[in-house]
């Protein structure tokens, strides 16, 4: 079985690659810069230079592939939804022209809305485009990544995380490694077919108040959560250099799921994964915070 993995150095992708290697698979990995692969990985994969926004390069890179793990790449322009549409065009062409029969797509909770959830709308577009093809496809509807906390290290050092969601609103939090294990299992399993949705919810739904308490205990640094206005968050993102389109796409991922939204997939044993935020924060955040001033 020939399996291709996109974003193989990403938060989820590098775990997908490692899991497939441990399963005895030599995956083909698609990336713009093959030299960014970890040295210990390079001898166990077939690395192919490809730009996911360039359909021709994706078609060439996936020739002879049986199954594909597809992640829309991080936007590199001022219009992330347009970038999602370009990436979607690439995967549709590759699947169609190379007769790839099996795709696992990394999507998100909220894609079921189809419209009104900011950047998640781009994932919804990819879902519907893949569902229009005569292939076996699983959409992974993932919760909020633990790794989204890493860019907030300066705020965590200052003892506060600012968000626009209500602090008592629970949501699914998940470790990227857990997503990767579900993805690899789906790629390798012959037990499913057709068009499927597989939610990946992590071990528990957490409010921001609970997250702050968990981070405090795991890092040894007092951390609180503060709800701020949408306009205050807009100003922060603009100061960080984001375009107006990117700011609205980022905000929409929260505002679109803030009121009267219930995930299409409820939490069950099929959607619950084991890694806790406490364990992840101790391993990944504590080293950056324990000796910080």
N, C-alpha and C positions, 0 to 999 in steps of 0.2 A: 504494500500500500504506500503510495506516494502522497505525503502530506506537506502542504505549504503553510507557513506561518508569517503573517504580516506583523509589523511593529515588534520584532523579536528582541529588542532591547528595552521595551517599555515596561511599565509597572506590572502588567499582566503577562505580556508576551514573553519576557525572559523566563518566567516560571513555566509557561506552556512549553517552550523549547526544552527546558530541563526535564520536565515530566515525560515528554515524548522520548527523549534520549534514554531515560531510565526504563522506558517501556520497550526499548530495543529498536526504536524507529530512528532513522537518519532523516530529519526533516529538511525541507528546503526552506530557507529563510529569505524574505524579501526586505531589503532596506536600502536606503540611499547611500549609506556609508558603511560598507562591510567591515572596515577597520575598527568600527566601534563595538564589534562583538568581543566579548570577554575571551581572553586567550585560551582558557580551558574549554571553551565551547567550540572554537573554530574547527577543530579536527573531527567534530562529531556532527557537523551540519554541512549542507551544500548552500553556500551563501551566494545570492544573486542580487546584483545591483538593480534596483527598481524604484521608481517614483510613483507612489500610489495615485497621484493626480495625473499621471501620464498613462492613458489607457494602453497605448502601444507597448510600453515597457512592462506593464502588468500582464498583458496577454502573452508576451514573449517569456516572461519569468515563470508563468504558471503552465506552460506547455507540458503535457504528460502528467499533470497532477490529478489525483483522485479525490482528495478532500482538502478544504481550504479553511484556515482560521482567519477571518477578516475583521480588522479593527480600522475604523475610519481614523486616519492620522490626525494629530493635533494640527489645528488650522495654522497656516503660515501667511495669511493675508488679513485684510481688514474686514472680510465678510465670511465668517465661519460657516454660515449656512450654504453659501455658494461653494465653499470648499467641500462640504459634505456631498453636495450634488455632483461635483467633479469626481470625487472618490467613488461615489455610487456608480457613476457611468463606467468607471474602470472595472469594478468588480463584475458588473453585469456583462460587459464585453468579454472579460476573461472567462467567466463561467459559461457563457453561451458559445464562444468560439472554441474553447478547449474542452467542452463537454464535461466540465467538472460536476460530478453528480451529488456532492455532499459539501455543505458549507455550515460552519458555526460562526455566527455573527455576534460580536460583543455590542450589545445594545444597553438600554438603561430603563429602569423604572420610570414611567412617564411617557415612554414612546407609544404606549397604547392610546394616549390622548390624540395622537397624530398632529395636532396643532395647538399652539398656545403654551409651549414649554421651552421656549428659547432654543438653545443649541440642541436640545433633545429632539426637536422637530426634524433635524437633519438625520438623526438615527432612525426616526420613524419613516422618513423617506427611503432610507436604505432597506428597512424591513419590507416595506410594501413592494419595492422594486424586486427584491429577491423572491418574495411570495408570488410574483407574477411569472416566475420561471418554473419550468418543470423539473425541479430538483428536490432533494432532501435538504431541508434547512432548519436549523435551530437558532432562535434568537435568544441570547442570554440577557434577560432583563435584570441588570445588576443594581444593587443598592449603592449608597454613598461610599466611595472609597476611603478607607483609612488614610491612604496616602495624600488625600486632599488637605490633610493637616500639615504636611511638610512645608508647603510654601508659607504657612502661617507661623513659622518658628519665631520671627521677631515679635509677633503679637503674644505668642505663648511665653516668651521670655519676659514680656511686660506684664504677664498675668491675666490677660483677657483676650477672648476671641469674640469678634463682632460679627453678627449674622443678621439676616433680614427675616428669617423664619421665626415664628413664635417659639420661645424657649421651652415650652412644655409640649411641643408637637413631636410625637415619636416618628422615627423613620428608620429604615433598614440601613445598617452600617456593615461593610464587608471588607475583608482583607483581599487584596489583589491575588495573593497566592491561592486562596480558596476558589476564586473565579477561574484561575488557570487550571486547577484540578478538575473542576466541572467541565471546562472546555475540552481538555485533553480526553477525559472520559467519553465525552460526546463524540469527539473525532474518531475514537477507536472502537466505540460500541456499535455492533451490528443490530442492536435490539430496537432501533427506532427508525422511522422513515416518515416521509411527508413533511408538512410544515408544522413546526413545533415551537412553543415558547417555554423556556426553562428559566424561572426566576432564580436569582442567587442573592439571598437575603442576609447572609452573615448569621451570627448566632442569636442576635436579639435586636428588636427595635429600640432605639434610644432617643431620648430628648436631649437637647443641648445642655440642659441642667445636669443630666446624668453623665453626659460626655465630659463636662467640666470636672465633675467629681472623680470620674475614672482617671482622667489625665492628671489631676492633682495627686491621687494615690500612686499612680504608676511612675510619675516623674519626680515626686518629692517637692514640686513647686506649686504654690497656690495658684490655681487657674480658675477664672470665672468666665461666664458667657454673658454677653450683652446684646440685646436686640436694638438695632439701629434702623433708621428709615431707609427706604429705597433710594431716596435722593442722596443720603449720606454715603451709601455704598457706591452709587454711581460716581460720586466725586472721588472716592478712594480709587476706583478702578481707572478713572480717567487720569488721575495723578500718576498711576502706574504705567501710563502710556498706551492704554487700550483705545481703539477706535470706538466711535459711538455704536457701530453695529456689533462689535464684539462685546461691549458693555451690556447692551440690551440682550444679546444672546446668553451671556453669563447670568444676568439677573433673572431671565425668564426661566432658567432651570429651577429656581427657587420660587418665584412668584407664581409660576404656572402650576406648581404642585402645593401651593400654600393653603388654598381654600377649596373645600368640597372635592378633594381628590382622594380616592381610595385605589390602591394598586389593583390591577386586574387579577394578579395572582396572589392569593393569600398565603401566609406563612404556613408551611407544612414541613414534614421531614424531608421532602424532596427539595425544598428550597433553602433549608437551614444548613449552614456550614459552620465548622468548628472554631475557627480562630477568633479569640475575643479581642476587643479593643484594648483591654488592660494588658494582655500579653504582647500585642503588637506595639503599643506605646512604650512599654518597658524596654523592648528591644530596639526600637527605631527612633523614639523621641527622647527618652531619658538621657542617652549619651550626649545629646546636643544641649540639654537643659540643666543637667545636674550641677555643673560647675559654672554655669553662666552667671554674670553679675546681676 
